[in-house]
Amino acid sequence: MSNQLVSVLIPAYNVEKYIKEAVVSIQNQTYKNLEIIVVDDGSTDDTFNIVKVLAEGDSRIKLLRNDVNSKIVKTLNKAYQISRGSYIARMDGDDISEPDRIEKKVTFLENNPSISLVGCSVNAISEDGTVLSQTVKSKNIKLLDKLKKYSTPVFHIWVARREAYEKLNGYRELSGVEDYDFLLRMSSSGLFYSNLEEYFGYNIRIDRKGNTKDLIGLKQILLHKYAYNLYLQRLKYGCDDFGGDIDDKMVVSSFSQKIYNFSRVRLIYAIDAKKEKKYLIMFINLSLSLISPHQAYYLKNKFLARIITNSFNNY
């Protein structure tokens, strides 16, 4: 088994209830040659002090703190810039890694030199750690290439070769889809990624209110479109026009926002009705959820991703 240093990047913001369990799940990895870089993004709770206590007992933990809340991209890049590992791993401050997660992913990369990044399938867990559902991520590289237009092909909790981060110069300022943009830039740079499909090595803690784990905000939908359009620009021109104030590119009218909010609520009702097997109510609310073109775009993408996946599985 490889013994290359792995740098684990953990951005953390106001996760005092979960941060200890998250960091300990990395400390207890079967792969021991780690540096665990935790960057507290200006938390107003006890997150920083909890990690400080853990760091006092484990020299592998490097704890930094942003003076002000700087959001995910700046926080991740701050951690990456001080990292020294041959591999870069991601971890969130409110989730849990299985003990052999890093070992399995490093072993995969060592055995597959043409692959630069590997993710895995995941469990969705409740606040108390109960497994609520599972999401499978395919290992089929051709399928992942087809899916990338519609959804992120690898969850952000990957392990990647350092060379991939160096080639892309870390994450770009697209908070909310920074991982999706990273993967698209890999694709346009000739780098490949895959997943450990049968391995559920990561546990994502989600808010189950309304069973809304698959719902995202309007800004994230717009950013998804924007990131993919940048990818198309790179394919056509060899570069893209990323830059400037991203918020200016994400402006929507108050009317569009209200319509989207209405659609989102209706989609939540539809999901709840499906769970309760009230199919007429589900159909009515699902139909009403399509009133927003942004929500319709999001649901169309999910539908097409499922159709493409099923066609590959049945081939």
C-alpha positions in Angstrom: 0.0 0.0 0.0 1.2 3.5 -0.8 2.5 5.7 2.0 2.4 9.0 0.2 1.3 12.0 2.3 -2.5 12.8 1.9 -3.7 16.3 2.7 -7.2 16.4 4.0 -8.9 19.8 3.5 -11.7 20.5 6.0 -13.5 23.9 5.7 -15.6 24.5 8.8 -18.2 27.1 9.7 -20.5 26.9 12.8 -20.5 23.1 13.0 -19.8 22.7 16.8 -22.3 19.9 17.0 -20.6 17.8 14.4 -17.0 18.9 13.9 -15.4 16.6 16.5 -17.0 13.5 15.0 -16.0 14.6 11.5 -12.3 15.2 12.4 -12.1 12.0 14.5 -13.4 10.0 11.5 -10.3 11.3 9.6 -7.9 10.7 12.6 -9.1 7.1 12.8 -8.5 6.4 9.1 -6.7 3.1 8.3 -4.4 5.2 6.1 -2.2 7.1 8.7 0.1 9.3 6.7 -2.1 12.3 6.7 -2.0 16.0 7.3 -5.5 17.2 8.4 -5.9 20.9 7.5 -9.0 22.5 9.2 -9.8 26.1 8.3 -12.4 27.7 10.5 -14.2 30.2 8.4 -14.9 32.8 11.1 -17.3 30.6 13.1 -19.3 32.3 15.8 -19.8 29.1 17.8 -17.3 26.8 19.5 -16.1 25.1 16.3 -12.5 26.5 16.5 -12.0 25.6 20.2 -13.2 22.0 19.7 -10.7 21.5 16.9 -8.0 23.2 18.9 -8.3 20.6 21.6 -8.1 17.8 19.0 -5.0 19.4 17.5 -3.3 19.5 20.8 -3.4 15.7 20.9 -2.6 15.1 17.2 0.3 16.7 15.4 -1.2 15.9 12.1 -3.9 18.5 12.6 -3.2 22.0 11.3 -5.8 24.5 12.4 -6.2 27.9 10.8 -8.9 30.6 11.2 -10.2 33.2 8.8 -10.6 36.6 10.4 -14.0 37.0 8.7 -16.4 34.6 7.0 -14.8 34.2 3.6 -17.0 31.4 2.1 -16.1 28.0 0.8 -13.8 28.7 -2.1 -11.4 31.1 -0.3 -11.4 28.7 2.7 -10.6 25.6 0.6 -7.9 27.4 -1.4 -6.3 28.6 1.8 -6.1 25.0 3.0 -4.8 23.8 -0.3 -2.1 26.4 -0.5 -0.4 25.2 2.7 -0.9 21.5 1.9 2.1 19.3 1.2 0.5 16.0 0.2 0.9 14.0 -3.0 -2.9 13.5 -2.8 -5.6 16.0 -1.8 -8.7 14.7 0.0 -11.9 16.6 0.8 -14.0 16.4 4.0 -16.8 18.6 5.3 -17.1 19.6 8.9 -20.5 18.1 9.6 -20.1 14.7 7.9 -18.5 11.3 8.7 -15.9 9.3 6.7 -15.8 5.5 6.9 -12.4 4.3 8.4 -11.0 2.9 5.1 -12.2 5.7 2.8 -8.8 7.3 2.1 -7.0 4.0 1.9 -9.4 2.6 -0.7 -9.3 5.8 -2.8 -5.5 6.1 -2.7 -5.1 2.4 -3.6 -7.5 2.9 -6.5 -5.4 5.9 -7.8 -2.2 4.0 -7.3 -3.6 1.1 -9.4 -5.1 3.4 -12.1 -2.5 5.9 -13.2 -4.7 7.3 -15.9 -7.3 8.5 -13.4 -6.6 11.8 -11.5 -9.5 11.9 -9.1 -11.8 9.3 -7.5 -15.0 9.7 -5.5 -17.4 7.2 -4.1 -21.1 6.5 -3.4 -22.5 8.0 -0.3 -25.0 7.5 2.5 -27.3 10.3 3.5 -27.6 10.4 7.3 -29.7 12.2 9.9 -28.5 14.4 12.7 -28.0 11.4 14.9 -26.2 9.4 12.2 -29.0 7.1 11.1 -28.6 6.1 7.4 -31.7 7.5 5.5 -30.8 6.8 1.9 -28.0 5.9 -0.4 -26.8 7.5 -3.7 -24.7 5.5 -6.1 -22.1 7.2 -8.3 -21.0 5.3 -11.4 -17.5 4.2 -12.1 -18.2 4.1 -15.8 -16.0 6.9 -17.3 -18.0 7.1 -20.5 -21.3 7.5 -18.5 -19.8 10.1 -16.2 -18.8 12.1 -19.3 -22.4 12.0 -20.6 -23.8 13.0 -17.2 -21.6 16.0 -16.6 -24.0 18.3 -18.5 -26.8 17.5 -16.1 -25.2 16.9 -12.7 -21.9 16.7 -10.9 -20.4 13.3 -11.9 -18.4 12.9 -8.7 -19.3 14.1 -5.2 -17.0 16.7 -3.9 -15.5 14.4 -1.2 -13.0 13.0 -3.5 -9.3 12.1 -3.3 -7.3 13.6 -6.2 -3.7 13.7 -7.3 -1.9 16.9 -6.4 -1.1 17.4 -10.1 -4.7 17.9 -10.9 -5.0 20.8 -8.3 -1.7 22.3 -9.6 -2.9 22.2 -13.2 -6.2 23.9 -12.3 -4.7 26.2 -9.7 -7.2 25.1 -7.1 -10.9 26.1 -7.0 -12.4 29.1 -8.8 -14.7 31.6 -7.1 -18.0 29.8 -7.9 -19.2 29.0 -4.4 -22.0 26.4 -4.6 -20.7 24.8 -7.7 -16.9 25.0 -7.2 -16.6 21.2 -7.2 -18.7 20.9 -10.4 -16.5 23.6 -12.1 -13.4 21.8 -10.9 -14.5 18.6 -12.6 -15.5 20.4 -15.8 -12.1 22.0 -15.9 -10.5 18.6 -15.5 -12.5 17.4 -18.5 -11.4 20.2 -20.7 -7.8 19.7 -19.6 -7.8 16.1 -20.5 -7.9 14.7 -17.0 -10.1 11.8 -16.0 -12.1 10.9 -12.9 -14.1 8.0 -11.6 -15.9 6.6 -8.6 -15.8 3.6 -6.3 -19.3 2.7 -7.3 -19.9 -0.2 -4.9 -18.3 1.6 -1.9 -20.3 3.8 0.4 -17.4 5.4 2.1 -18.9 8.8 3.1 -21.8 9.9 5.2 -23.4 13.2 4.3 -25.5 14.8 7.1 -28.6 16.3 5.6 -31.6 18.3 6.8 -34.5 15.9 6.3 -37.3 18.5 6.8 -39.7 18.0 4.0 -37.3 15.3 2.6 -35.6 17.9 0.5 -32.1 16.6 0.2 -32.2 16.8 -3.6 -33.4 20.4 -3.7 -31.1 23.3 -4.4 -31.5 27.0 -4.5 -32.1 29.3 -7.5 -28.6 30.7 -7.4 -27.0 27.2 -7.6 -29.1 26.4 -10.6 -27.9 29.5 -12.4 -24.3 28.8 -11.4 -24.6 25.3 -12.7 -25.7 26.7 -16.1 -22.9 29.2 -16.0 -20.2 26.7 -15.1 -21.3 24.4 -18.0 -21.3 27.3 -20.4 -17.7 28.1 -19.4 -16.9 24.5 -20.2 -18.4 24.8 -23.7 -16.4 28.0 -24.2 -13.2 26.2 -23.4 -14.0 23.4 -25.8 -14.6 25.9 -28.6 -12.0 28.5 -27.9 -9.5 26.9 -25.6 -10.3 29.3 -22.8 -13.3 30.9 -21.1 -14.3 34.4 -20.0 -14.6 33.6 -16.3 -14.0 36.6 -14.1 -15.6 39.7 -12.7 -18.4 39.8 -10.2 -20.2 36.5 -10.4 -23.2 37.9 -8.4 -23.8 40.3 -11.3 -24.2 37.3 -13.6 -26.7 35.6 -11.2 -29.2 38.5 -11.0 -32.9 37.5 -11.2 -36.0 39.6 -10.8 -38.0 39.5 -7.6 -40.9 38.0 -9.6 -38.7 35.2 -10.8 -37.5 34.5 -7.3 -41.1 34.4 -6.0 -42.1 32.0 -8.8 -39.1 29.8 -8.0 -39.9 29.8 -4.2 -43.5 28.8 -5.0 -42.3 26.0 -7.3 -39.8 24.8 -4.7 -42.5 24.6 -2.0 -44.7 22.6 -4.4 -41.9 20.2 -5.2 -41.4 19.6 -1.5 -45.1 18.8 -1.2 -44.8 16.5 -4.2 -41.9 14.6 -2.6 -43.8 14.3 0.7 -46.9 13.1 -1.1 -44.9 10.4 -2.9 -43.5 9.2 0.4 -47.1 8.9 1.7 -48.2 7.2 -1.5 -50.7 10.1 -2.2 -50.1 10.0 -5.9 -52.8 12.4 -7.1 -51.5 15.1 -4.7 -48.0 14.3 -5.8 -48.9 14.8 -9.5 -50.8 18.1 -8.9 -47.9 19.5 -6.9 -45.3 18.3 -9.3 -47.1 19.9 -12.2 -47.3 23.2 -10.2 -43.6 23.0 -9.5 -42.9 23.4 -13.2 -44.2 26.9 -13.3 -40.7 28.2 -12.7 -38.5 27.7 -15.8 -35.5 27.4 -13.5 -37.1 24.6 -11.5 -38.2 23.0 -14.8 -34.6 23.1 -16.0 -33.4 21.5 -12.8 -36.0 18.7 -12.9 -35.4 18.2 -16.6 -31.7 17.6 -15.9 -32.5 15.1 -13.1 -34.8 13.3 -15.4 -32.3 13.2 -18.3 -29.5 12.1 -16.0 -31.7 9.2 -14.8 -32.6 8.2 -18.4 -29.0 8.2 -19.5 -27.9 6.2 -16.5 -30.6 3.6 -17.1 -29.7 3.3 -20.7 -26.0 2.6 -19.8 -27.0 0.1 -17.1 -29.3 -1.7 -19.6 -26.8 -1.8 -22.4 
